[in-house]
């Protein structure tokens, strides 16, 4: 319960008396017979309604400023990431080119002619009479003969 609920209510006669007093006072003020200071009234400043709008304006401007700063930060970050991506793309292109060169060199070095050339430089000789092994029954097919230098 509030404080006004605990207070005893004024009777109708008391309200009527108060209303009559107020009417006579306002009537006397309107006719110029009574001075405002006699009644106990004083002039007060008007309520400033802009004070209530100021916090709202501050909040809105803060949100806008924060949003703009956030957009600038995101834009700057994305721009730096774009530069980094272009640098990485250039590096990927260079590495792919290098990989292709290495693959070509491996293909050249693993060709049968290249292997035979390197083998002859190491002193290996070609076997002109090859023999083959059949693994299913461990049989040797052909007549194995050791290779000799100068046989081609």
N, C-alpha and C positions, 0 to 999 in steps of 0.2 A: 504494500500500500504506500502511496505517496503522501507527502506532507499535506497536500491540499485535501486529500481524502479524509485525513484525521481531523481537520479543522471543522468546527460546527458551521452549518450553513446559516446564512442570514435569512431572516424571515422576510416575507413579502413587504411588510411595513417598513423594515429597514432599507430594503432596496428602493422602495418608493421615495423615502426621505433622501437617500443619496442622489437619486435621479433628479428630484426637484432642486436640490442644492446645486447640482452641476448645471441644470438648465438655467437657473437664475444667474449663476456666475458667468456662463457663456453669453447669456443675454446682456448682462451688464457690460461685458467686454466688447460686445458688438456695438453697443450704443455709445461707447466712449466714456461711460460713467466710472469704470473701474480700470485701474492700471494693471498691467500684466504682472508687475512685481508684487502687487498687493495679493494676488492669488497664490503666489509662490511658484509661478512658472518662470522658466528662463529659456533663453535662446540656445539651441544646441546646433552644432555643425551638421550638415547633411552627411549621411552615411556614404562613404566612398565605395562605389560598386566595382571600381577597377582593382581594388585590392583582392577581390575574389578571383579575378581573371588572371592575375599575375602568376600564381603558381602553375596554372594550366599552361600558360604561354611558356613558362620556363621549362616545364616537362616536355612540351611539344618541340621546342627548340633543341633541348638536350637529345631527344630521340632522333631528330633530323641530323644533328651534328654527329652523333654516334654512327648513324647509318651512313653518312657521307664518308666519315673516316674509315669505316669498315669497307665500303666500296673501293676507296682509294687503295687500301691495303691489299684487298683481294686482286685488284687490277694490277698492282705492282708485282705481286707474287706470281700471277699468271704470266705476266710479261717476262719476268726473269726465268720462269720455267720454260717459256717458249724459246728463249735464247739458248738455254741449256739443252733443250730437245734438238734444236737445229745443229748445235755443236756435236751432240751424240749421233745424230743422223749422218753427219759428215764423217765421223770416226767409223761408224758402221760401214759406210760406203768404202772407205779406205781399207778396212779389215777384210771386207768381202773381196775386193780386188786382190789383196795379198793372198787370201785363201785360194782364189782361182789360179793365181800364178803358181802356188805351191802344188795344187792338184795337177796342173799341166806338167810340172817338173816330175812329180811322182809317176805320172803316166808315162813320160818319156823314159825315166830311169827303169821302170818296171816292164818295158817292152822286151820281147825275146831277143831282139838284135842287140839292145843295150846290155842285157844280162850276159849274152854270149861274148860280147866285146870285153866286158870287165872280167869275165872268167878267164879268157885267154891271156889278159894282161897279168892275172894272178898266177899263171902257169898251169892252168887246168886245160885238159885236152878233150876233144869231142869223142864220144864213143860211137864208132861207126857200126858196131855190131851189138845193138841193145838186146837185153833179155828182160822178160816180164815175169812177174810172180802172180800166180792165181791163188788167192787167199783161201778160197773155199776148200781146196784139197792140198794146199802147200806145194803145188807143182810149179817148176820153173819152165817157162815157155821160151824157146830159142836157145842158142848156145852162147853163154857168156864168155867173152874174150876180153882180157885187160886191154885198155886203150894205151896207145904208144904215142909218144911225142912225134909230131910230123904227120900223123894220120888226120885227114880232114874229111 
